[in-house]
Amino acid sequence: MPFASLGLSPALVDAAAASGFTAPTPVQAAAIPVVLKGQDLLACAQTGSGKTAAFALPLLQMLQTEAQQRNTPENMRLIMESAAWARATMLRGAPL
């Protein structure tokens, strides 16, 4: 199943492909359509399974759609903090 079949915009599908993501993981395939519908979602999956992208890609699409509706510049950015990354960084002793 390709990312395009999940309802993501062509720009996001292209960006995912450019980043090396050619097919969604199972958690992404299950989560992306739900998040795009604006429904609540709780996902549990193994580390490295693509949970962050499962939430970030639909959120980026929602931001893009809202920006187009408000006729705002398309240079919006999304900053997400990953608690798992922060814990791993702290465990390694590296500064955050």
Stockholm file with secondary structure:
# STOCKHOLM 1.0

chainA/1-96         MPFASLGLSPALVDAAAASGFTAPTPVQAAAIPVVLKGQDLLACAQTGSGKTAAFALPLLQMLQTEAQQRNTPENMRLIMESAAWARATMLRGAPL
#=GR chainA/1-96 SS CCGGGGTCCHHHHHHHHHTTCCSCCHHHHHHHHHHHTTCCCCCCCCTTSSHHHHHHHHHHHHHHHHHHHHTCCSCCCCCCCCHHHHHHHHHHTCCC
#=GC SS_cons        CCGGGGTCCHHHHHHHHHTTCCSCCHHHHHHHHHHHTTCCCCCCCCTTSSHHHHHHHHHHHHHHHHHHHHTCCSCCCCCCCCHHHHHHHHHHTCCC
//
